[in-house]
Amino acid sequence: MPGGTLAAQPVRSVNALFAEPGSEAARRSSGVCSPSYPTRHVHQIWGRRDAAGLSLDPGSSQSTHSRRQNRSKQCRVVCEGREPPRLRQFAMATGHERVIMRTGSGMVAGGSFYRRPSLERGLLPDEDLSRMEALYIADADTEPARKAAIPWRPVLVNVLTACLASFLFGFHVGVVNGPLEYIARDLGFAGSNVLKGAVVSATLAGAFLGSIGGGSMADAFGRRRTFQLNAVPLLVGAATSAAAQSVGPMIAGRFMVGLGLGIATAVLPLYISEISPSAYRGTMGSLNQLTGCAGILVALLLSLPLRSNPSWWRTMFWSACVPAAALAAGMARAAESPRWLYQRGRIAEAERTLGVLWGPAAVSDAMAGLKATAQEAAGGKEATWRDLASPRYAKVVAIGCAMFALQQLSGINAIFYFSSTVFRNAGVQSQFLANVGLGVVNLAGAVLALFLMDRWGRRKALRLSYTGMAACLLLSAAAMTLPVLRPWAGPLSVAATLGYVLAFCLGAGPVPALLLPEMFPQRIRSRALAACMACHWVFNFGIGLYFLEVVRLVGLPAVYAGFAGVALLTVAFSQRCIIETQGKSLEEIERMLGTGGAH
């Protein structure tokens, strides 16, 4: 680092560091005083003072403070540590104007974002190096400032394998969008909106039941084995739908597929959160959304031959068997959740798995976190469904259920299930191209979310996402209603729908499945997530079953206005009820919420 650095040494306090006359720390100090509270970890700090001055250490003299104050006027601040919120608080308390923070894993968080190699070049130009002097701040509870970076590749391989379940969810959402009219004609229910809705919603009804059992299966058999088991209904259901000769077997096959999807969607966020380190848990969690978007796009592209071959929809359903088989085979070699292994008393296996996933250097800290959580929960009974309604957990579970209910009531799956119908009603000529554009934007938004999720934070992503969704819905409703916009109703509806999907992908899509496993304590995590996913599927089922009938009764613009109202309500809900979990370990979040421990 520029200007030289000191070796990180544990000391009792900042005052003790300054109290040694002639010490290396005193000679090289930039004069930054500690705030009135101790820092928890070692941090390396370059300080720049503004007009507000610096906070005084308890017991430090005014003359000492003035001397340090004068020496720090020309410096800038860089904080390295594992707690960005505390570092930000430290910098504000000491009057610093700008903070760049790098977490122990090498990720960057704070008011400005710089990758580590660019710090010297971008933040500390050569002409300023002579003014940079280092100071180490520490207390008795100290750790080295430089933590070994956690490798991301082993975690990524396991997450992508598990995300085949999310890909299948997206595929089965999109697989009936384009072919629905062809399926209805082949199977003899072309004139029934109710049966069309039943074909769409049968998957959602099965998913509701699957999500209720998914949490218990994940606790009983482990996360990895549960993925393998849910591949069975995914395979059988897809084959049944492909071979259907009437509407009954089609609905039955869709229901079986739903069972598998419900189990998978209850376990997937849990698995990702438990094997991913906090530094890039947001990015890994966004892969859930990304692979789901990829599944939708593949289904839309696969429907291209339908115009020349009306029976092509059967091939589309048969093709869903391939990723289902790959999921079963891939999870046979994937890593089990270290938290589940530790919870089951398989301590040595949990330690080995952490070494494979996070690298040997991170094992001791991770095991200490698991041990602390286990000690807090020691003596408690295994969680039951009734515990979710107890005063200790009811609020956080209610927030989780509300997040998924509001997500569905903002209209996202109505757009994906019935986009062809919506575009036709808006006067769009090429519905196929519009649907493909929808899938491409959906995938692009999910890719963009990978880079933004660990920078924006969860709450900010939700607020911006739902605000953008509401604006696009209102624009689409206006284009179909106002006479002055009617000549451009088609292009405006397509543009607004694409904007809506992009906004959804940047927050409303990935955040709930990422945030809820972070918020729920270990004791109830699997069951609470299953309950929230069940709530998700109930509202998803209702939207899929009744959307076309409601549009027929009140019109599409009124329905879109209702969705926009829900989106705006969710902005206020996110501001008031959602906590920020970015950069915190699952154990830290649990202690912050006060929901851990025995019960």
N, C-alpha and C positions, 0 to 999 in steps of 0.2 A: 504494500500500500504506500502511497506517497507520503513523504515526510517522515518515514520510519514508523515502526510500531513497537509496542512493548509485548512481552510474553504475557499471556493472560494468567494472572495469579489471584487466587482467592484472598480477599481481605475482608475485615469486619465491616467496613463502611467507607464511604467516600471521604469522610473526615479523617479516618485513619490513613488513607492514601496520601492526603495532603499534610498530615501531621509530622511526617518524617522530613526534617530540614535536609536539604541537599539530596534528597532521594531522586532517582531517575524519573519517577512519576511527577514529582514537584517541578523538576527542571523542565520537563517536556510538556507539562500540562498546558492546555489551551485556556484554562481558567473557567471552564464550565462547572458551575456548582450543581450539586444534586438537588432535586426537589425535596420536599419535606417527607416524602415516603421513599423507602428503599426500592431499588430495581431488583427484579427476581433473578435475572441472569446477567452474565458478563456482557457488556456492550462496548463497542469501540466507537468513539464519538469525536467528530470534528465539529466545533461550535461556531455559529454566527449569531451575534447578538443583535436584537433590534432595539427600538427606543424604549420598549417596556422594561428593559433591564433583566437581570437574572434573579432567580429565587435564591434565598439564603439558606444554607444548611443550618439546622438548629445548632446553636453554639458558635457559629463562625462570626468573626468580628467584621464590623463595617469596613475597616481599613483593608482587611484581607479581601473582602468582597469587591471593593473598588479596584484593587490591584488586579484581581482576576478579570473584572469587567473590562478594564482598559486593554487587556491583552487579547480579548476574544472578539474585538470589533470586526476584524477582517476575515474571519473564518466562516466556512460553510458547514453544514451538518450532514453527516452520513451516519446512520445507526445500523448496526448489524446485530441481529438477535432472533429469538424464536417467538416473540410476542409482539407483532406489529402494533396492536392497539395500545399496549403499555408504552412502547417506544414513541408512538405519536403523542401520548399523554405527557411523557417526559419532555419531549421537544417543545410542546406548547407551554409547559410549566416553566421552562427555562428561557422562554422568549425567542426560540429559533424560528426563522422565517420559512425554511424549506426542509423537508424531511424526505430522504430516500431510505427505504428499509428493505433489507434482504433477509429472508428467513433462513433458518439453518439448512434447508434442503436446496438452497440455490434459487428459489423463486423470489420474485420481487413484489412487494406490496407497499402501498402508501400513496401519498399525494401525487407523485410522479413515478414513472416506471422506467427503470433502466436495467438491462441485463448486466450481470456482474462484470464482464470484460469491458463494458463501455463506461464504467464509473470514472476511471482515471481520465479517459479521453473526453467524455462529455461533461462531467460534473466538475472535474478538477483539472483545468487546463494548466499547461506547464508553467505559465507565469505566476500561478497562485501557489505552486508547491512550496515555496519558501515560507509561506505564512501558515502552513498546516502543521499543527502539533497535536500529538495523540494523547488521549486520556482514557484510561480504563475505569469504568464504574462497576462496582461489584458489591455484594453483601455476603453474608455467611452462606446463603443458599445459592451457591454459584456453580456455573457450568462453563465449559470452554465455549468461547464465542464462535469458533469455527467448527461446525458439525459436518461430518462426512455426508456428502450428497447421497440421497437414497436413489438407487437405480430405478428407472421407470419401465424398462422393457419387460422384466418378468411380470410385473403387475398388469401391464398393457396386454400381454398375450392371454392371461387368464380372463381379464375383463372382456376382451373381444370374443373369446370363446363363449362365455356366458351370454354375451349380447346377441348371439344367434337367436335366443329367445325373443329379444326385442325386435330383431329383424323379422321374425315370423309374425309377431304382433302387427307390425306395419304391413307386411305382405297380406295378411288376412283382412286387414282394414281395406286395402286397396283392391283386393282380388275381386270384389263384387261391384266395385264402382262402375267400371266400363261395361262388364258383361251382364249386369243385372237384367237388362231388357232381353238379352239373348237367352239367359237362363230361364226367365219367365215364359218366353215363347216356347222353348224346348220342353219345359216341364208343365205347361198348361195353366199358368196363373197370371197371364199378362194383364188381365183386367182388374187385378186386386192389389191396391196399395197396401192393404193390411198384410197380405202374404209376402209382398216384397219387403215390407218392414220386418216381418218375422224372419226372413232369410238373413237379413242384416243383423237383427237383434238376437238371434239364437246363440251366436257366438258370445254375446255379452252376458246372456243369462247363464251360460256355462261358466264364463269367466268369474261371475259373482260367486258361484259355489266353489270354484277352484281357489279363488283368493282366500276364502274363509278357511279352507283346509291347508293352504300353502304354508302359513306360519307354523302350524303344529307339525307338519311334515318336516319343515326346515329344522325345527328343534329336535325332532325325534331321530331323523336319518342324517342330518347334516345338510349344508347348503349344496354341496357337490352332488350327492346322491339324489337329492330332490330334483335337480335339473334333469338327471337321467330318467327318473320315473315319469316326469311330465312329458317326455318325448313320446311315450306310448299313446296317449290320447291325441297328440298332435299328428302322429303318423296315421292312426286308424281313422280319425275324423276327416283328414284330407282325402284319404282313399275312398271313404264312404261318399263324400260329396262328389268326387270325380266320377264315381260309378252310378250316381243317382239317376233313376228313371222317372221319378215323381217328386213332388215337393216335400213329402214326408222324409225320405232318406236324406234329401239335401239339408233340411232343417236339423235332423239328427246328427249328421256329420258336422255341421257348423257348431252344434252344441258341444260335441266331443272336443273339437278344436278349442272351443272356449274354455273347457275344463283345464286343458294344458296351458293355455295362455294365462288363465287366472292364477294358477300355481306359480308360473314363471314370473309374472309381474309382481307377485308378492315377495318372491325370494331374490330377484335380480338386484333391486336397489339395496337390499340388506347385504348381499354378497359383495357388491362393489364397495359399499361404505366400510365394510369390515376388512377388506384386504388392501385398501388404498390408504397411503399416508396422507395426513392432513394437507400437506403442501400442494398436492395436485389431486385431491379427492374431487374437487369441483370439475376439473377437466375429465377425469375418469367417469364421473357421474353423467357428464354430458354425452358420453359415448352411448349411453342408453337411448337418449333421444336421437342421436345421429344414426344409429343402426336401424331404429324404427322408421326414420325418414327414408333411409336407403331401401327398406322393405317396401314402403309405399311406392317409391319411384320404380322399383323393379316390377311391381305388379302392374303399374300403369303402362310401362313400356312393353310388358309381356302381352298386354291386351291388343297390341297393334294388328296382329293378323285376324282379329275378329271380323272385320269388314268382308274379307274374302272367304273366311271359314267360320260360320256362325257356331260351330261345335268346338271351337278352339278353347272355350272356357274350361272344358274337361282337362285339357293338357295343362292349363294354368293351375288347377287344383292338384293334379298329379305332381307337378314340379315342387309343390310345398313339402313333399315328403323328403326331398334331398337335404335342406337345411335342418329338418327335424332329426334325421339320422345323424347328421354331422354334429348336432348339439349333444346327442347321447354319447357318441364316440369321443368327442373332444373333452367333455367333462369327466370322462373316465381317467384322463391324465392331468386334469387341472388340479390346482392347489385347493385344499379345504380352508375354510375361514379359521385363522388362528384364534379368534375370539371364541368361536364355537368349540374348538379343541380344548382351549383352556377351561372353558365353562364345564366341559365334560371330564375334567381331571387329567387330560392327556397333555401334561405340561411339556414334556420333552418333545413331543410331536409338534406342539404349537411353536416351540422355540426353533425347531428345525425349519418349519414352514416360514416363519418370519425371516430367517436367514436367507432362504431362497428368494422370497418376495422383496424384501427391503435391504438385503445385504447384511453381512455380519456386524458392521459398525452400528447399525440401528437396533440391533436385537435387545440390548440391555435396557434402553429407554422404553421400548415397546413392551417388553415383559414387565417392567416396573409399573407401567400404566395399567396393564391387565391385572397385575397383582393388587394394585390399589383398588380397582373397581371390584374385584372379587372379595376383598376384605370388607369393603363397605356393604356389600350385599350378603356377607356371611350370616348365616342363621336365618335368612329369609326363606319362605316357602317358594316353590316354583309358581310363577305368575299364572293366573287363571283369567278367563274372559271377564269374570266379575271384577277383577282388579282394575280393569281399564276404566270402570265407572267410579272408582274410589276417589275421594277428594285429592289424593296425592297425584293421580295421573289424569283425572278427567279433563282438565283444561287443555293439556298438551295434546291429548287424543282428539278432543273436539276441534282444536285448531287444525290438526292434520286432516280430519274428515272434511272440514269446511274448505280447505285448500283444494281438495279434489272435486268437491261438489261445485265450487265456483269455477274451477277450470272447465268442467263439462258444460255448465250453464252459460258460459261465455261463447259456446257454439262451435268449438274447434272440430269435433267429430261430425257434426252436421255438415260442415264444409267438405270433409273428406269423404264421408259416406255418399253424399248426394251432390257432389260438385257438378257432375254432368247435368243433372236436373236443374240445378241453380243457374248454370251458364245458359242452358236452353231457355229458361224463363226470362233471362236478361237479354235474350236476342243474340247471343254469341253464335257465330256460324260454325267455327271449327272447335267443337267441344273437346275433341281428342287433344289438339294442340294446347288448349287452355289447361287441360288436366295434366299434361306432361310438364308444362310450365309450372304448374302448382307443385308437382313433385320435385322439380329441379330447385325451385326457390326454397322448398321445405328442407331439402338436403343442404343447400348452401347456408341457410340460417343455422342449421345444426352444427355445421363446420365452424361458422363464425362464433357460435356459443362456446366452442372448445377453448377459444383464446380469450373470451371475455369473462367466463364464469368465475375464475379465480382472481380477476381484477375488479370487476364491478361489485362483487359480493352478492348475497342472495336477495336481500331486501331491495336493493337498487334495481337489480335485474327484473324482479317482479313488478315494481312500480312502472318502469319504463315500458316493459312488455305489454302490460294491460292497458296502459294509456294509448300506445300505438294501435292495439287491437280495437279499442273503442273508436278511435278516430277513423280507422279504415271501414269499420262496420257502418258508421254513420254516413260516410262518403258513399258507400255502396247503396244504402237505403235512399239517400238523396238522389243519386243518379237514376234510380228506378221510379222515383216519385215526382220530382220537380220537372215541370214541362220544359224549362230552359235547358235542363241537362239531358233530356230524353234522347236527342240525336246522338249523344255520345254514351248512352247507357251501357252498351256492350263493352267498349274499351275501358270505361271507368269502372265497371263491375269487375272485370278481370284484373285491372291494376289494383283496385282496393282489396280484392281477395288475395292477390299475391302479397301485398303489403301486410295484410292481416296474418297470413301464415308466417311471414318473415318475423314479425313482431312476436308471435307466439313462440317461435323457436328460440328466441333470445332470452326467454325467461319463464313464461307461463308453462312451457313444455317441460324443460329439464329440471327446473327448481323444485317442484313438489317431491318428485321421486328422489332427489338428492338431499333435500333439506330434512325430510321427515325421519330417515334413518339416523341423521345427525342429532335430531331433537329428542328421540325416544331413548330412555335409559336401557341398558343392556337387559335388565330383568324382563321388561315387557316389549322389547323392540320387535320381535318377530310377530307377536300377536297384534300389537298396535298397528304395525304396518299392514298386516292382513286385514284388519278392520277398516283402515283407511282405503285400501284398494277395493274392498267390498263396496264401500260407499261410492268410489269412483265408478265401479261397474254398474251399480244401480242407476246412477244418473246417466251414464253412457247408454244403458239399455233403454231408458225412457226417451232419450233424444233420438236414438235410432228407430224406435218403434213409432213414435208419434210425430216426428218432424214433418213428414209429407202431409199428414192430415191437418196439422196446425197451419202450415203454409196455405193449404187449400181453403181453410176457414177464414184466416185473417190477412193473408198475403205475405209475401216474402219481405217487403220493407218493414212491416211491423215486427216480424220475427227478428230481423237484424237489429232493429232499434232496441228490442228487449235484451238481446245478447250484449249490445253496447252498454246498456244500463248495468248489467251484471259486471262487466269488465271494469267500469268506473267504480262500482262498489268494492271490487277486489283491490283496487289501488288504495283506498282508505283502509281496508282490512289489513293489507300488507304493512302499511305504515304503523298501524296501531298494535297489531298482534304478533308479528313475525320478528324473531330475534335474529341477529347476525351471527352466523356460525363460521364464517370464512376464517381459515388459518388456525382453527382450534381442533385439537384431537377430540375423539368421541368421549373420552373420559373427562376432559376439561369442560365440554358442553354439559355433560351430565351433572358435574358438580356445580356449574353455574346456574342450572335450572333448579337444582335442589331436589331432583326427582330420583336420585340414586339411593343406594342403601337398602338395608333389610326392611321388610315390611310384614 
